[in-house]
């Protein structure tokens, strides 16, 4: 691998931006300085007029995930991480799922089989915890010894992976004792099941009923319960895909009183609203995910809380199902529409566009998409930051390169994008993964996967 010298770019550092040169050698960032003189044989990339940012870290993906006996996500680790890398994301954390009654290690082994040798970007896993029993504390310790110090629980889906309040409390105690982080999907499962049953009787085929079955307060109630449990146990909790104004306000209040709670939201909750569920025919099924899309008021509130620092990370919850043949399973029953949308490829460019639209500093975007997730989940300073000694995961962004998001040009293995037609006013021109160039002039040039599993031994800076 050749040494590379990136010159004349505006480098996005942890809390500022400065014109600097960057030398890449031996897979890491060797030097960042005002002016670095080229060495013999060194490849030079002139980044004049461009912004240089840390490679994206998406800590919420679902690749090769089973959703039913004969149904799984359309993107596996090969296609999903390839798309991530093409879009400027150099690290992902996926959710490993064990059998609800089986050992966690079996679930981890399955996810390694899915990902090892098939991932284009670097990767790790969170381990889903589908129950609590007397063996679970030892199993959590076993996960940590295997490089997995972060876990996930669901307050919904009690018929599969979800847990009761008592189980959640015990899981939090155990994760706290193990010095881990617990990611939590927050919806009141009992209430949404009741609402689903009522709405199915009224009109089972109405797609809008998906959103009506999960109104704002279904999320807000669960978030309130979770932060109260976190306060009681002292556990560090990370609430995934927050979609509502009310839930974000709960988190803001909890943070002010010292609760260890982190907030994630997703690009679709800041770009798309619930009018998508009223599109003609079955088109609204493309936007069925949980939590659902919300109102324009919620969208504005999330952007505001992002600017104010209440939002810690922006991830994707990438969970792709084809419109044809997969989403269509729910034509006669809104509860049968597979939940999830594709987004891992567009996250970084959507956030760059949000920065321009909302006048958000690019260092803030880098914090949300790389630095903060790397810190929260034990990958900093190896990942998430441009500094000497860090992995040379680097993206070069060229402003004033307008293009339009389209399913016709995406790498994601899915037959649509929910962001179709959105205009982006900059382009990710170059991407480096551990010093190897993967994208050149906006085109993916990497042909074979070389992503490495990230063994996360301990958590830092959370």
Secondary structure as GFF3:
##gff-version 3
##sequence-region A 1 462
A	DSSP	beta_strand	4	12	.	.	.	ID=ss1
A	DSSP	beta_strand	17	25	.	.	.	ID=ss2
A	DSSP	beta_strand	28	33	.	.	.	ID=ss3
A	DSSP	beta_strand	43	46	.	.	.	ID=ss4
A	DSSP	beta_strand	50	54	.	.	.	ID=ss5
A	DSSP	beta_strand	56	61	.	.	.	ID=ss6
A	DSSP	beta_strand	66	68	.	.	.	ID=ss7
A	DSSP	beta_strand	71	72	.	.	.	ID=ss8
A	DSSP	alpha_helix	77	86	.	.	.	ID=ss9
A	DSSP	beta_strand	89	96	.	.	.	ID=ss10
A	DSSP	alpha_helix	104	115	.	.	.	ID=ss11
A	DSSP	beta_strand	122	128	.	.	.	ID=ss12
A	DSSP	alpha_helix	136	145	.	.	.	ID=ss13
A	DSSP	beta_strand	150	154	.	.	.	ID=ss14
A	DSSP	alpha_helix	165	177	.	.	.	ID=ss15
A	DSSP	beta_strand	181	185	.	.	.	ID=ss16
A	DSSP	alpha_helix	189	203	.	.	.	ID=ss17
A	DSSP	alpha_helix	208	212	.	.	.	ID=ss18
A	DSSP	alpha_helix	216	233	.	.	.	ID=ss19
A	DSSP	beta_strand	236	239	.	.	.	ID=ss20
A	DSSP	alpha_helix	245	256	.	.	.	ID=ss21
A	DSSP	beta_strand	261	266	.	.	.	ID=ss22
A	DSSP	alpha_helix	268	271	.	.	.	ID=ss23
A	DSSP	three_ten_helix	274	278	.	.	.	ID=ss24
A	DSSP	three_ten_helix	283	287	.	.	.	ID=ss25
A	DSSP	alpha_helix	296	308	.	.	.	ID=ss26
A	DSSP	beta_strand	313	315	.	.	.	ID=ss27
A	DSSP	three_ten_helix	327	330	.	.	.	ID=ss28
A	DSSP	three_ten_helix	334	336	.	.	.	ID=ss29
A	DSSP	alpha_helix	347	358	.	.	.	ID=ss30
A	DSSP	alpha_helix	362	366	.	.	.	ID=ss31
A	DSSP	pi_helix	367	371	.	.	.	ID=ss32
A	DSSP	alpha_helix	372	376	.	.	.	ID=ss33
A	DSSP	beta_strand	394	404	.	.	.	ID=ss34
A	DSSP	three_ten_helix	407	409	.	.	.	ID=ss35
A	DSSP	beta_strand	423	433	.	.	.	ID=ss36
A	DSSP	beta_strand	436	440	.	.	.	ID=ss37
A	DSSP	beta_strand	443	444	.	.	.	ID=ss38
###
